[in-house]
Amino acid sequence: MSVLVYSCATDVAYEDLNRDPNNPTEVSSDALFTSATVSLFDQMESTNVNTNIFRLFAQYWTETTYVDESNYDLVTRHIPLNHWSEMYRDVLYDLQDAKILADTDAKKGMITVLEVYTWQQLVDSFGDIPYTNALQGKEIPTPSYDDASSIYQDLATRINDAIGMLNPSEEGYNDLIYNGDINQWIKFANSLKLKIGMRLADYDSAAAKDLAEEAFSGGLFTSNSDNATISYQTSNPNTNPLWSDLVESGRSDFVAANTIIDYMNELEDPRRPIYFAENLGSDTYLGGTYGDNNTFGDYTHVGEKMHDPTFRGVLLEYSEVEFLLAVAREQNFSVGGEADEHYTNGITANMEEWGVEAADIATYLAKTEVDYNTASGTWREKIGYQFWLAMYNRGFEGWSVFRQYDAPVFNIPVVSGLPVPNRFTYPGAEQTLNLTNYNAASSAIGGDLMSTKIFWDIN
């Protein structure tokens, strides 16, 4: 794996090329699993523009003074490299080492669930990636790239393997997500299996159907109490990374984007005073123009929940599962219920998770523009719109919803005028240190461009 780290002076050095995959670092399996778990959550929660700009890609937030990232500049700060390195080096390597040392199948199953989650995230970010030959240290320092659809096929196999290993009678890790509750890990694994299947729905309907129906039979999330979350703490280094970026830094880099504010204002969405601050006055919300220079004090700020150092991190949640089930029912998969029921459940679960009052939820669901039977648009547009609203603060999922369902309509950033990227471009270091394999991968996907689509994005 040609993982690199840039220093402030832009020096380049190999990371982990001398790491022997057959002799893991002398750390306990439990410690390695915990470290990988925290690294994964931190990377997905962060809003540091050097490492995670998915909230900008999803047009939930936009920037104030420095607007390169909201105009889709991935190169200046080496963003693809930093994301790539974090996921391979600090998540997958640690999970690989933890698995070598794990002493029960239940622990190996838990590791596999997080491995599958991370690999899917990398595929959905880049497309074809090093996979089969990755993480081999100096044995294979310049790995070839695997076809993204083939990786998905293998991930389906691996998540089934994980489910088979998750035996509640065995001891698992006393983990930070479910405190060693293997039954909850089984639900997590099945819900992730559903997610994998539904990503494939437009590309391979038969495979998607099998995965979705098997996941449903195996047992999915059924309430917010099942959500795959982590509890952050009040002091460094265990705070939610959002606190570090929004509070501890003392910076004022982000405001709510006009994209989401305008949509939520139109629906008088009751999540507005929770998603956002009311710094402009009671019930007043004004989004900064996406991709433009925005004066911090003139626009709506990020909500107070996200300024709390203990604000929970999320990998997968019940509302997400319900929206995926709504899509599954629209495609006649046998997953119980009807599309409108799952759609309503998804909205309700999300609002409950954010603390919206029951009466306000009922009022919102009764709106003609929200009710599944009266809202305008195709089922893809209706589900995609509400799914995207629900994924606020989970920028990667919001961006993925937009890519898969082409809903809602996003703005064009003011400065660059570029369309929303379909993928991250590969790290520039791959062209320097893994050029032959980089060139082959670039050719295979149709060009290493932000406009190149991930294989499942065919609409």
Summary of the structure (lengths in Angstrom):
residues: 459
radius of gyration: 21.2
end to end distance: 32.4
largest distance: 61.0
contacts: 1585
relative contact order: 0.14
helix: 51%
strand: 6%
